[in-house]
């Protein structure tokens, strides 16, 4: 069987599984549509949470980022994993005890303000659409390569699958679909990693293999550092970012994780407050399996890539190179006309000291997907990786679309505009909102604002600067007022969004460290946005009338551990 045949088979079977689960778990009430009826066991919720959060950025793009950035890519590992510690300690059990459907629900009731609720709805939709753009791009990349269709067709196929089980099943269907998707994506990630670790180091444990020696006795990281320097790249184990920027990006990713609405809502689906903490613990275990493997995959992929393409004749490239070149994610430009691929870094020079021009352009998003082909692994492994990438992208896309649908139907329609709407009409409105979200998500997947992990990093920064301060102050500070919460959320998200839009879209030529404010990149600016939110919220709260006694008693009750 060919790679394409294996991909059709494995992806087709996995899609059939997802659709079957969606049909069996169809939501019949608003409670089941929004929070799966609140009856999901902690271990299943932990697995679903891991799949919900480990998006295309984690599966497809993170190892690619680390592969290209080396040491600098560690911020994604630290930030995304550390965020779950914050979530377990500061948010999950308290929000579960509050017992509402959505994050805007909490903010609207805690601050007794419809304005706060509407601002939270706006933030939830803005963050979710930014995040879902990366997922749909990931779906298009996988389909375009392995099913050999245009990226546009791949996005449309992904839209169709998500539309079916998100609109039909709601949170109930999504939850149990995500359990299956986690099993698919983690198996698809570990199998090639174990293969590669055995091939390159003789050690079957990837986490140990990439820190060990190859068959010649040279430590793999030392070998990669040497290859990098020979080609004019900086050493793989050296960092180039400033300490402040590393801190800001890590902080934005951590706090953004704790403020992501599609992750927070998962803790409303368990029966008890205690189960919310257990869910976070299980999620950390399931996430750690992939996240501790990612650096190894990055090293294996980078080493194999350099050994395969650097200074090699273009005509001798294996079939995988031609296939990826057709997608536009790999490009070779023969500047000197010698027919050989010159893959060099920005500081590479020839024997006479003249600068060398790089002839190979690689999109970081292909590294995990192309890795099995580069290493010559069996065709079925390649098809398995494609199914895993799709599972990661679709699971997160479904969770985000549900947040968008619930924000519009429950928080905006039911709780704000039409309070007397029937449960049946609200459920229909939720399904229509999710369907509309699928269409917009597809458009964003066709017109993404960056590569997958970069787009997702922006979403985390927006979540950090908007939701996290409002939720944290709402839980732990009785004096926080509606005026402070609204002003803080608006200040944080507008500042962060303006900074990102300026450097990434309006004036990308100025996106250089010397032009950044305090040397902080757009990926890390959400950390400053968070502090701005806190500052504005606290100052405005102190000069505005205190919340009512009922609200202060509510805050006190949330923190009582029973």
Secondary structure as UniProt FT lines:
FT   HELIX           3..24
FT   HELIX           30..35
FT   HELIX           36..38
FT   HELIX           42..53
FT   HELIX           57..62
FT   HELIX           63..69
FT   HELIX           70..73
FT   HELIX           74..86
FT   HELIX           87..91
FT   HELIX           92..98
FT   HELIX           103..110
FT   TURN            111..112
FT   HELIX           114..146
FT   HELIX           151..201
FT   HELIX           206..209
FT   TURN            210..211
FT   TURN            215..216
FT   HELIX           220..230
FT   TURN            231..232
FT   TURN            236..237
FT   HELIX           243..259
FT   HELIX           261..264
FT   HELIX           265..268
FT   HELIX           273..309
FT   TURN            310..311
FT   STRAND          312..313
FT   HELIX           314..316
FT   HELIX           319..327
FT   STRAND          330..332
FT   STRAND          340..341
FT   TURN            346..347
FT   TURN            351..352
FT   STRAND          360..362
FT   HELIX           364..366
FT   HELIX           367..374
FT   TURN            375..376
FT   HELIX           379..406
FT   HELIX           407..417
FT   TURN            419..420
FT   HELIX           423..446
FT   HELIX           452..463
FT   HELIX           464..468
FT   HELIX           469..476
FT   TURN            478..479
FT   HELIX           482..501
FT   HELIX           502..506
FT   HELIX           508..510
FT   HELIX           513..515
FT   HELIX           517..519
FT   TURN            522..524
FT   HELIX           525..543
FT   HELIX           549..558
//
